[in-house]
Amino acid sequence: MADVLAEFTKAGFPIVLDGGMAYEFFIPVRPGDTLVSTAKVTDIYERAGRAGTSLFGTIETTYVNQNGDIVAKGQATLIGRPLG
């Protein structure tokens, strides 16, 4: 996540806001399970609005248990704003 925030800053959008999160659950997590998460950037785009241009980024995180089963997926949206 820190890499994504650094890229927003390098692109001229140092103010980053939380645009929301959504989760989809597939199977229950049980006591003793070991989970591993993997995140990837799935979309980046600019959009003009009343307050100027904003940069949007979507990050998808997949959670897998010790058996290789996908337990859940999360999708986070970040909104980058320029200074001033």
C-alpha positions in Angstrom: 0.0 0.0 0.0 2.9 2.4 0.8 4.1 1.9 -2.8 0.7 3.0 -4.2 0.6 6.1 -2.0 4.2 7.0 -3.1 3.1 6.7 -6.7 0.1 9.0 -6.1 2.4 11.6 -4.7 4.9 11.3 -7.6 1.9 11.7 -10.0 1.1 15.1 -8.4 -1.7 13.9 -6.1 -0.2 13.9 -2.6 -3.5 14.1 -0.7 -5.0 10.6 -0.6 -8.6 9.9 0.6 -10.3 6.7 1.5 -12.9 6.1 -1.3 -14.4 3.1 0.4 -14.0 -0.7 0.8 -16.1 -3.7 -0.2 -15.6 -7.3 0.8 -16.9 -10.6 -0.6 -16.7 -13.6 1.6 -16.5 -17.2 0.2 -15.9 -19.6 3.1 -15.8 -19.2 6.9 -12.5 -18.6 8.7 -12.0 -21.2 11.5 -9.8 -21.0 14.6 -6.3 -22.1 13.7 -6.5 -21.1 10.1 -3.5 -19.3 8.6 -4.4 -16.6 6.1 -2.2 -15.0 3.5 -3.1 -11.9 1.6 -2.0 -10.7 -1.8 -2.8 -7.3 -3.1 -2.7 -5.9 -6.6 -3.7 -2.6 -8.3 -6.5 -3.4 -10.7 -7.4 0.1 -12.0 -6.0 3.7 -12.1 -7.9 6.5 -13.8 -8.3 10.3 -13.6 -11.7 12.0 -13.4 -12.5 15.7 -13.6 -15.0 17.1 -11.1 -16.2 20.3 -9.5 -13.1 20.5 -7.4 -10.7 19.7 -10.2 -9.0 16.5 -11.4 -8.8 13.6 -9.0 -6.8 10.3 -9.4 -8.6 7.1 -8.5 -7.0 3.8 -7.8 -8.5 0.4 -7.1 -6.6 -2.2 -5.1 -7.9 -5.8 -4.9 -6.7 -8.0 -2.0 -7.3 -11.8 -2.0 -7.2 -13.8 1.2 -6.3 -17.5 1.0 -6.2 -20.1 3.8 -3.6 -22.8 4.4 -5.4 -25.1 2.1 -5.2 -22.7 -0.8 -8.9 -21.9 -0.6 -10.0 -18.3 -1.3 -11.6 -17.1 1.9 -12.4 -13.5 0.9 -11.6 -10.7 -1.5 -11.5 -7.0 -0.7 -11.6 -4.0 -3.0 -10.4 -0.6 -1.8 -10.7 2.7 -3.7 -8.2 5.5 -3.1 -8.8 9.0 -4.3 -5.8 11.3 -4.9 -6.2 15.1 -4.9 -3.6 17.7 -5.8 -2.4 20.3 -3.4 -4.3 23.6 -3.4 
